[in-house]
Amino acid sequence: MSVVRIPSPLFSYTEARAEVEGRGATLGEVLADLDRRYPGLRFRIVDEQDRIRPTIVITVSGERASGISTPVSASDVVQIVAALSGG
């Protein structure tokens, strides 16, 4: 299982957990696994066309993920970052 770091705006989906574990060979599989345990989380990260939302950046062991097909291994750390906005 990969460690997945969750940004604070999404804590309401993960029972206030900053780190959770996800299982899968790709980022999409990891997010689907998380969504089974934390319903609604995936939709906040990925849109209806299976693209990472523009307000989200995801890295896999420090490298920016290009999409949900990005490979993930059990030793990887997945970091989800939510962009801040304001005015």
TAKANOR-V929678 format. One record per backbone hydrogen bond with DSSP energy under -1.0 kcal/mol. NH is the residue of the N-H (numbers start at 1). CO is the residue of the C=O. Records with the same first field share a line. If there is no record, write none. Layout:
NH = CO  CO
This chain:
2 = 22
3 = 76
4 = 20
5 = 78
6 = 18
10 = 7
11 = 8
13 = 10
16 = 11
17 = 14
20 = 4
22 = 2
27 = 70
28 = 68
30 = 26
31 = 27
32 = 28
33 = 29
34 = 30
35 = 31
36 = 32
37 = 33
38 = 34
41 = 38
45 = 42
46 = 42
47 = 51
50 = 47
53 = 45
56 = 53
57 = 81
59 = 79
60 = 63
61 = 77
63 = 60
65 = 58
70 = 67
72 = 25
76 = 73
78 = 3
79 = 59
80 = 5
81 = 57
83 = 55
